Amino acid sequence: MAPVKNGRVLFNEVPQGYPEPGKTTVYDATQTIDPETVPLDGGILIKTLDFSIDPYLRGRMRDASAKSYAPAFEIGKPVYSFGIGVVIRSENASAKAGDHVYGILDHANYNIKKDLSSAGLEILDNAHNLPWSTYLGVLGMPGKTSYYAWKEYSKAKKGETVFVSTGAGPVGSLVIQLAKRDGLKVIGSAGSEEKVQFMKEIGADVAFNYKTTSTKEVLAREGPIDIYWDNVGGETLDAALEAMAVNGRIIVCGMISGYNNQHATGIKNLFHVIAKSLTINGFVVFRLEDKHGADFRREIPPLVASGEIKHKEHVWNGLEAVGDVILAVQKGINKAKAVVHVADD
Amino acid sequence: MAPVKNGRVLFNEVPQGYPEPGKTTVYDATQTIDPETVPLDGGILIKTLDFSIDPYLRGRMRDASAKSYAPAFEIGKPVYSFGIGVVIRSENASAKAGDHVYGILDHANYNIKKDLSSAGLEILDNAHNLPWSTYLGVLGMPGKTSYYAWKEYSKAKKGETVFVSTGAGPVGSLVIQLAKRDGLKVIGSAGSEEKVQFMKEIGADVAFNYKTTSTKEVLAREGPIDIYWDNVGGETLDAALEAMAVNGRIIVCGMISGYNNQHATGIKNLFHVIAKSLTINGFVVFRLEDKHGADFRREIPPLVASGEIKHKEHVWNGLEAVGDVILAVQKGINKAKAVVHVADD
């Protein structure tokens, strides 16, 4: 087999505000690879099928000197994210040709890894024969994020009220469905009529478009809220703090309103945590893996396979799209879980 | 006995910023009372000995239409706070002349109450024969605040580091001592050299004056911090968020930096709750009474009596001083637990 193109998406420049396609990241088509002959040195050759693009990636687009829980992308090197690949060749006992793997992969058509465990990759058995991209959304990091934190922090009780921001996204939409299964009243917000419609389909009792409806007014009418699932921070968090009930819980999953705005307004209503005896929990999904991972893998895939838990994807095609998708996710103009489809199985 | 003056401190006007003595509250000396003959209608006549002046009182000085966990003061009526009184006459089985009572009392020389329980008053047995004002500080609401929330939320482990703001106050100083008893490294901040000295005396490993030393620099050097006891909010909270360790706990007891400033800067560093998996707990002491009250009453009074737990008071004399003391406490210019001594026993 002749060499083929090994397209890559490189981190090019630290963005000040929103990441700019072609500037923050660039698509590079100059590299080639011969999948049949490329030396693996005892490793594994993986062909990329799909990538997940998630809000947290903005945090890696920073100066490498700024510490965080996740390392910064390196200028001139490929960006990376959760992805699905298929093993093409293997010189390592941890995987064999044909295995489908899930984990962090460089944004390139091909990845060579020493072995699965050092690369943090796992083989997907896909017992329910679901589309592979399902493992990037409801069965992947976003779904685990919802499930682990809901189990760990919500202390949900039947009859309580929860407010979920970005309720049509991969994280928020599973939170809505978990909350309904626990017997709660669910209020969901999102940024388009299509997303509002999806939130209603998955069971939200109240679903509204925060761009055309005042969050504060909805919460004043439909609250008080016992649980707030925060994906956005900023003014929405301030509105939620005002609408919280005594002994309420706030689960801080993300604060996208501040990711691209260094001059974001601070949170003004934090004093409500005192008067209302609130608890706020922030978390990072991987720290909850050991505690809730097994339950998730047992409970959620069958519900997804049977359709009892619904999910939705917005798929782009080709590595060339990555820069656009990263921006779309930061601006919330993706219609559902953002997936970049790179190659067919 | 001829009628005597029944001085009162009346709430006169809702303050915009800091409360102003003579404007926000006024001292009124026009009322008289004859303790021997005043009709009690089956109730209890109490002579005030001491009042506690605490930061939270600012929250009651608001427009009555603004809801909170504590009711607003009424314009033209006496302000009230925790106090100690002695029963002068009683027509009620719940108390007898000579009993010392603790609870919320109107700021007046004399209070008439229907009975103890409906007034939320309790009789102090004072088994250790401590000065009565002790029951307004380390053995009163401030001490309970420290103890209940430390037990409930700190999850303190030996060898951890805690940062306590307003560490020389009645709440902070007990937190420092509870933390040292639990084997933690303690960093305390306060606003004067005298207070810094007191924090050292009670065991703080690092004590600094936030007016002359940068909180951020101290925490960068002495942190990361596992627990932050927040009495102030604002910039100090932002500095703490930055210095928190992974899985850190923030106990929000008060936010005095915002009480008198409607245009306070918002909290900018809240995103750290995600990356560091932080927990923030706000609370109001009375909601923890049932769970920790009995332990407090068994454990703390003997330690205060033996001197193992230290405390300090700043005593003003006479009801006329109340307005000044309220302001001093909001500005932090009191030197220790603020007490107004009204009458001798």
Interface residues (C-beta under 8 A of the other chain):
Chain A: G59 S68 Y69 G233 L237 V246 N247 V252 C253 G254 M255 G258 A264 T265 G266 I267 K268 L270 F271 H272 V273 I274 A275 K276 S277 L278 T279 I280 N281 G282 F283 V284 R287
Chain B: G59 S68 Y69 G233 L237 V246 N247 V252 C253 G254 M255 G258 A264 T265 G266 I267 K268 L270 F271 H272 V273 I274 A275 K276 S277 L278 T279 I280 N281 G282 F283 V284 R287
